[in-house]
């Protein structure tokens, strides 16, 4: 019986063809990986990039900070000018009350004019942050109280001498309230200066005595701690 020599029914592909197929598969996998990485990076960039609203909010906040620093500097300068004018007047009222005398009407009139000017500084305050508004409002309240004290002295100077001493004494008590209110506002002013990078700014009233309940400077050097 003759033998038949035949090829297997399942042909084996040549090595070169197998290598080509593997290379194609690897190349496809690399391309897919690169595409995924690019897409992922693009998504991350889009997600992480601030949109127009976020950029606008950030710009507004930055502008608000800059504006508040300017307001703090201006408010501190105004407070110093005010304290320089106000302190001698309040000191004189205290001294008059301690001595049991009534200041001269002409002197009191000058004080009233000065207080009118100091009060007018706070008539149209700019819009600021809450912390700055608190400091400004406290300073204004102190000046308003001082103005009331001077009005009391004016009544004493223009009225019956018998009741004048009591009115001046009452004005001195009002002076103490003004000093206490100013000291609280001055402490707030000091803090917002520190927060704004301006360092300690101690703008307290000097009236030749201590008012009960008044805050005092913390002893830190001017301009430090910012």
KEKE-3310 file (N, C-alpha, C; in steps of 0.2 Angstrom, whole numbers, plus 5000, padded with zeros to 4 digits):
npx = (5004:5003:5011:5005:5011:5007:5003:5000:4983:4981:4988:5004:5008:5021:5036:5040:5028:5020:5027:5025:5012:5011:5019:5011:5000:5006:5010:4997:4992:5001:4998:4984:4987:4994:4984:4974:4981:4983:4970:4966:4974:4970:4957:4960:4966:4956:4947:4954:4958:4954:4938:4930:4921:4927:4940:4936:4930:4942:4949:4941:4942:4955:4956:4948:4955:4967:4960:4955:4967:4972:4962:4963:4976:4973:4963:4970:4979:4970:4964:4975:4977:4965:4965:4976:4970:4959:4963:4969:4958:4949:4957:4958:4944:4943:4952:4946:4935:4941:4946:4935:4930:4923:4926:4930:4918:4922:4932:4926:4918:4927:4931:4919:4918:4929:4926:4915:4921:4929:4919:4913:4921:4918:4906:4903:4907:4918:4914:4919:4928:4921:4929:4936:4926:4921:4931:4931:4918:4918:4928:4921:4910:4916:4920:4908:4903:4912:4909:4896:4900:4907:4896:4889:4898:4897:4884:4886:4894:4887:4876:4868:4879:4878:4875:4884:4896:4892:4888:4899:4906:4898:4901:4914:4913:4907:4917:4926:4919:4919:4933:4935:4927:4934:4947:4943:4940:4953:4961:4955:4959:4972:4974:4969:4978:4989:4985:4984:4997:5004:5009:5010:5000:4997:4985:4980:4970:4977:4974:4978:4974:4967:4953:4941:4939:4945:4954:4972:4988:4997:5011:5020:5032:5030:5024:5029:5027:5019)
npy = (4994:5011:5025:5040:5056:5070:5088:5095:5098:5110:5124:5131:5148:5157:5163:5176:5182:5181:5189:5201:5203:5203:5215:5224:5223:5228:5241:5246:5246:5255:5267:5268:5270:5282:5291:5290:5296:5309:5313:5312:5321:5333:5334:5335:5348:5356:5354:5359:5371:5388:5395:5409:5415:5412:5418:5431:5433:5431:5442:5452:5450:5452:5466:5471:5469:5477:5489:5490:5491:5503:5511:5508:5514:5528:5530:5528:5539:5550:5547:5550:5564:5568:5564:5572:5585:5583:5578:5589:5597:5589:5586:5599:5601:5591:5596:5608:5603:5596:5607:5614:5625:5635:5635:5649:5657:5661:5652:5640:5641:5640:5627:5620:5623:5617:5603:5602:5602:5590:5580:5581:5575:5561:5560:5555:5541:5529:5513:5499:5485:5474:5474:5486:5495:5494:5500:5513:5517:5516:5526:5537:5538:5541:5554:5560:5559:5566:5579:5581:5582:5594:5603:5602:5609:5621:5625:5627:5637:5647:5648:5649:5652:5645:5632:5629:5622:5609:5605:5606:5596:5585:5585:5581:5568:5563:5565:5555:5544:5546:5544:5531:5524:5528:5522:5508:5508:5512:5501:5492:5498:5497:5483:5480:5486:5479:5467:5471:5472:5483:5485:5488:5502:5514:5524:5532:5542:5556:5562:5567:5559:5544:5535:5526:5509:5511:5505:5502:5506:5492:5491:5487:5491:5505:5501:5488:5470:5468)
npz = (5000:4996:5002:5008:5007:5015:5019:5035:5041:5047:5044:5049:5052:5045:5054:5052:5048:5060:5069:5063:5065:5080:5082:5076:5085:5097:5093:5091:5105:5111:5104:5108:5122:5122:5117:5126:5137:5132:5131:5144:5150:5144:5148:5162:5161:5157:5167:5178:5175:5179:5176:5168:5177:5189:5188:5187:5200:5208:5204:5208:5222:5224:5220:5230:5242:5239:5239:5252:5259:5256:5261:5274:5277:5274:5283:5295:5295:5295:5308:5316:5314:5319:5332:5336:5336:5344:5357:5365:5368:5375:5386:5391:5395:5405:5414:5418:5424:5435:5442:5445:5438:5424:5407:5396:5386:5373:5370:5371:5360:5350:5351:5348:5335:5330:5333:5325:5312:5314:5315:5303:5295:5295:5288:5275:5273:5265:5256:5264:5271:5283:5295:5294:5293:5306:5314:5309:5312:5326:5329:5324:5332:5344:5342:5340:5353:5360:5354:5360:5373:5373:5369:5381:5389:5383:5386:5400:5400:5395:5403:5419:5432:5444:5441:5432:5436:5439:5426:5418:5425:5421:5408:5408:5411:5400:5391:5396:5392:5378:5376:5380:5370:5359:5362:5360:5346:5342:5345:5336:5324:5325:5324:5311:5304:5306:5300:5287:5284:5288:5300:5318:5323:5333:5338:5350:5361:5370:5385:5398:5408:5414:5408:5415:5410:5398:5384:5381:5372:5366:5368:5358:5346:5335:5318:5318:5317:5306)
capx = (5000:5007:5011:5004:5014:5003:5004:4995:4977:4981:4995:5007:5011:5028:5038:5039:5021:5018:5031:5022:5005:5013:5021:5005:4996:5010:5009:4990:4992:5005:4994:4979:4989:4995:4977:4971:4985:4982:4963:4966:4978:4966:4951:4962:4968:4950:4944:4958:4958:4948:4934:4929:4918:4932:4945:4933:4930:4948:4951:4938:4944:4962:4955:4945:4961:4971:4956:4955:4973:4972:4957:4966:4981:4970:4959:4975:4981:4964:4963:4981:4976:4959:4968:4980:4966:4954:4966:4970:4951:4947:4961:4955:4938:4945:4956:4941:4931:4944:4947:4928:4928:4920:4930:4928:4913:4925:4936:4921:4915:4932:4931:4913:4920:4934:4922:4911:4925:4931:4913:4911:4926:4915:4899:4902:4912:4918:4912:4925:4927:4918:4934:4938:4920:4920:4936:4929:4912:4920:4931:4916:4906:4920:4920:4901:4902:4916:4905:4891:4903:4908:4890:4887:4902:4894:4878:4888:4898:4882:4870:4869:4885:4877:4874:4889:4901:4889:4887:4906:4908:4895:4904:4920:4911:4906:4924:4928:4915:4922:4940:4934:4925:4940:4952:4941:4941:4960:4963:4953:4963:4979:4973:4968:4984:4994:4982:4986:5005:5007:5012:5006:4999:4994:4982:4976:4970:4981:4970:4981:4972:4964:4946:4939:4937:4948:4960:4978:4992:5000:5018:5024:5035:5026:5026:5031:5022:5015)
capy = (5000:5017:5030:5047:5061:5076:5093:5095:5102:5117:5127:5136:5154:5158:5167:5183:5185:5181:5195:5207:5204:5206:5222:5228:5224:5232:5248:5248:5247:5261:5272:5269:5273:5289:5294:5290:5300:5315:5315:5313:5328:5338:5334:5338:5355:5359:5354:5362:5378:5392:5398:5416:5417:5411:5423:5437:5433:5432:5449:5457:5450:5456:5473:5473:5469:5483:5495:5490:5493:5510:5514:5508:5519:5534:5531:5529:5546:5554:5546:5554:5571:5570:5564:5578:5591:5582:5577:5595:5599:5584:5587:5605:5600:5587:5600:5613:5600:5595:5614:5617:5631:5635:5638:5655:5656:5661:5646:5634:5642:5637:5620:5618:5624:5611:5597:5602:5600:5583:5576:5581:5570:5555:5561:5551:5536:5525:5507:5495:5478:5474:5476:5493:5499:5494:5504:5519:5518:5518:5533:5542:5538:5544:5561:5562:5559:5572:5585:5581:5585:5601:5606:5603:5614:5627:5627:5629:5644:5652:5648:5651:5650:5641:5625:5628:5617:5602:5604:5604:5589:5580:5585:5577:5561:5562:5565:5548:5539:5547:5541:5523:5522:5529:5517:5502:5509:5513:5494:5489:5501:5494:5476:5480:5488:5473:5462:5474:5472:5490:5485:5492:5509:5516:5530:5533:5549:5558:5568:5569:5555:5538:5534:5519:5505:5512:5501:5506:5503:5485:5492:5485:5497:5507:5498:5481:5465:5467)
capz = (5000:4995:5008:5005:5011:5015:5024:5040:5039:5050:5042:5053:5049:5045:5059:5050:5048:5067:5072:5061:5069:5086:5081:5075:5091:5102:5091:5093:5112:5112:5102:5113:5128:5121:5116:5133:5141:5130:5133:5151:5151:5141:5153:5168:5160:5156:5174:5183:5173:5182:5171:5168:5183:5195:5187:5189:5207:5210:5202:5212:5228:5224:5220:5237:5247:5238:5241:5259:5262:5255:5266:5281:5277:5274:5290:5301:5294:5297:5315:5319:5313:5323:5339:5338:5337:5349:5363:5369:5370:5380:5391:5394:5399:5411:5419:5420:5429:5441:5445:5447:5434:5418:5402:5393:5380:5366:5370:5370:5353:5345:5352:5345:5328:5328:5333:5319:5307:5315:5314:5296:5291:5294:5285:5269:5273:5259:5258:5266:5274:5290:5300:5293:5295:5313:5316:5307:5315:5332:5329:5323:5338:5349:5340:5341:5360:5362:5352:5365:5379:5372:5369:5388:5392:5380:5390:5406:5399:5393:5408:5426:5435:5450:5439:5427:5438:5438:5419:5416:5427:5417:5401:5409:5411:5393:5389:5397:5387:5371:5376:5380:5363:5354:5363:5357:5339:5340:5345:5330:5319:5326:5322:5304:5301:5306:5295:5281:5283:5290:5307:5323:5323:5340:5338:5355:5364:5376:5389:5404:5413:5412:5408:5417:5405:5391:5382:5380:5367:5368:5369:5353:5342:5329:5312:5318:5318:5300)
cpx = (5004:5006:5010:5007:5011:5005:4998:4989:4977:4988:4998:5010:5018:5030:5038:5032:5018:5021:5027:5015:5006:5015:5015:5001:5000:5009:5002:4989:4995:5001:4988:4981:4990:4989:4974:4974:4983:4975:4962:4969:4973:4960:4954:4964:4961:4946:4947:4959:4952:4944:4933:4926:4923:4937:4942:4932:4936:4951:4948:4940:4951:4961:4952:4951:4965:4967:4956:4961:4974:4967:4960:4972:4978:4966:4964:4977:4976:4963:4969:4979:4970:4961:4972:4976:4961:4957:4967:4963:4949:4951:4959:4949:4939:4948:4951:4937:4934:4945:4940:4927:4925:4924:4926:4923:4917:4929:4932:4919:4920:4932:4925:4915:4924:4930:4918:4915:4927:4925:4912:4916:4923:4908:4898:4907:4912:4916:4918:4923:4924:4923:4935:4932:4919:4925:4933:4923:4914:4923:4926:4911:4909:4920:4913:4900:4906:4912:4899:4894:4905:4902:4888:4891:4899:4888:4880:4891:4892:4876:4872:4875:4884:4877:4880:4894:4898:4889:4894:4908:4905:4898:4911:4918:4909:4912:4927:4925:4918:4929:4939:4932:4931:4945:4950:4942:4949:4963:4961:4957:4970:4979:4973:4974:4989:4991:4984:4993:5008:5010:5008:5006:4994:4992:4977:4975:4974:4977:4972:4978:4969:4957:4945:4936:4941:4954:4966:4983:4996:5008:5022:5026:5030:5029:5029:5026:5017:5017)
cpy = (5006:5021:5037:5052:5068:5081:5093:5100:5109:5119:5132:5141:5155:5163:5174:5186:5185:5187:5201:5208:5206:5213:5226:5229:5228:5240:5251:5250:5254:5267:5274:5272:5280:5293:5295:5295:5307:5317:5316:5320:5333:5339:5337:5346:5359:5360:5359:5370:5383:5395:5406:5419:5417:5416:5430:5438:5434:5439:5453:5456:5453:5463:5475:5473:5475:5489:5496:5493:5500:5514:5514:5513:5526:5535:5532:5536:5551:5553:5550:5561:5573:5569:5570:5584:5589:5581:5584:5598:5595:5585:5594:5605:5596:5592:5605:5609:5598:5602:5617:5624:5630:5638:5644:5653:5656:5655:5640:5635:5639:5630:5617:5618:5618:5604:5596:5599:5592:5578:5576:5576:5563:5555:5557:5546:5531:5518:5502:5488:5479:5477:5484:5497:5500:5499:5512:5521:5520:5525:5538:5543:5542:5552:5564:5563:5565:5579:5586:5584:5592:5606:5607:5609:5621:5630:5630:5636:5649:5653:5651:5648:5645:5633:5624:5622:5610:5600:5602:5597:5583:5580:5581:5570:5559:5561:5558:5543:5540:5543:5534:5521:5523:5524:5510:5503:5509:5506:5491:5491:5498:5487:5476:5482:5483:5468:5464:5474:5479:5490:5488:5499:5511:5523:5531:5541:5550:5564:5569:5565:5549:5537:5527:5515:5506:5507:5505:5502:5496:5486:5490:5491:5498:5504:5491:5476:5464:5462)
cpz = (5000:5000:5005:5010:5010:5020:5029:5038:5041:5049:5047:5050:5050:5051:5058:5050:5055:5070:5069:5064:5076:5087:5080:5081:5096:5100:5092:5100:5114:5110:5106:5119:5128:5120:5122:5137:5139:5131:5140:5153:5149:5146:5160:5167:5160:5163:5178:5181:5176:5176:5172:5174:5189:5194:5189:5196:5210:5209:5207:5219:5229:5224:5227:5242:5246:5240:5248:5262:5261:5260:5273:5282:5278:5281:5296:5301:5297:5305:5319:5319:5318:5330:5341:5340:5343:5356:5368:5372:5375:5386:5395:5398:5405:5417:5422:5425:5435:5445:5447:5444:5427:5413:5399:5387:5374:5365:5368:5363:5348:5346:5348:5337:5326:5328:5327:5313:5308:5313:5307:5292:5290:5291:5280:5269:5267:5261:5259:5268:5281:5295:5300:5295:5302:5316:5315:5311:5323:5333:5328:5329:5344:5348:5342:5349:5363:5360:5357:5371:5378:5372:5376:5391:5389:5384:5397:5406:5398:5398:5415:5429:5441:5447:5434:5429:5437:5430:5416:5419:5423:5410:5402:5409:5404:5389:5390:5393:5380:5371:5376:5373:5358:5355:5360:5349:5337:5340:5339:5324:5319:5323:5314:5300:5301:5301:5288:5279:5285:5297:5312:5322:5329:5339:5344:5358:5370:5380:5396:5410:5410:5413:5410:5411:5398:5390:5380:5375:5370:5369:5364:5349:5336:5322:5312:5319:5312:5296)
residu = (UNK:UNK:UNK:UNK:UNK:UNK:UNK:UNK:UNK:UNK:UNK:UNK:UNK:UNK:UNK:UNK:UNK:UNK:UNK:UNK:UNK:UNK:UNK:UNK:UNK:UNK:UNK:UNK:UNK:UNK:UNK:UNK:UNK:UNK:UNK:UNK:UNK:UNK:UNK:UNK:UNK:UNK:UNK:UNK:UNK:UNK:UNK:UNK:UNK:UNK:UNK:UNK:UNK:UNK:UNK:UNK:UNK:UNK:UNK:UNK:UNK:UNK:UNK:UNK:UNK:UNK:UNK:UNK:UNK:UNK:UNK:UNK:UNK:UNK:UNK:UNK:UNK:UNK:UNK:UNK:UNK:UNK:UNK:UNK:UNK:UNK:UNK:UNK:UNK:UNK:UNK:UNK:UNK:UNK:UNK:UNK:UNK:UNK:UNK:UNK:UNK:UNK:UNK:UNK:UNK:UNK:UNK:UNK:UNK:UNK:UNK:UNK:UNK:UNK:UNK:UNK:UNK:UNK:UNK:UNK:UNK:UNK:UNK:UNK:UNK:UNK:UNK:UNK:UNK:UNK:UNK:UNK:UNK:UNK:UNK:UNK:UNK:UNK:UNK:UNK:UNK:UNK:UNK:UNK:UNK:UNK:UNK:UNK:UNK:UNK:UNK:UNK:UNK:UNK:UNK:UNK:UNK:UNK:UNK:UNK:UNK:UNK:UNK:UNK:UNK:UNK:UNK:UNK:UNK:UNK:UNK:UNK:UNK:UNK:UNK:UNK:UNK:UNK:UNK:UNK:UNK:UNK:UNK:UNK:UNK:UNK:UNK:UNK:UNK:UNK:UNK:UNK:UNK:UNK:UNK:UNK:UNK:UNK:UNK:UNK:UNK:UNK:UNK:UNK:UNK:UNK:UNK:UNK:UNK:UNK:UNK:UNK:UNK:UNK:UNK:UNK:UNK:UNK:UNK:UNK:UNK:UNK:UNK:UNK:UNK:UNK)
# end
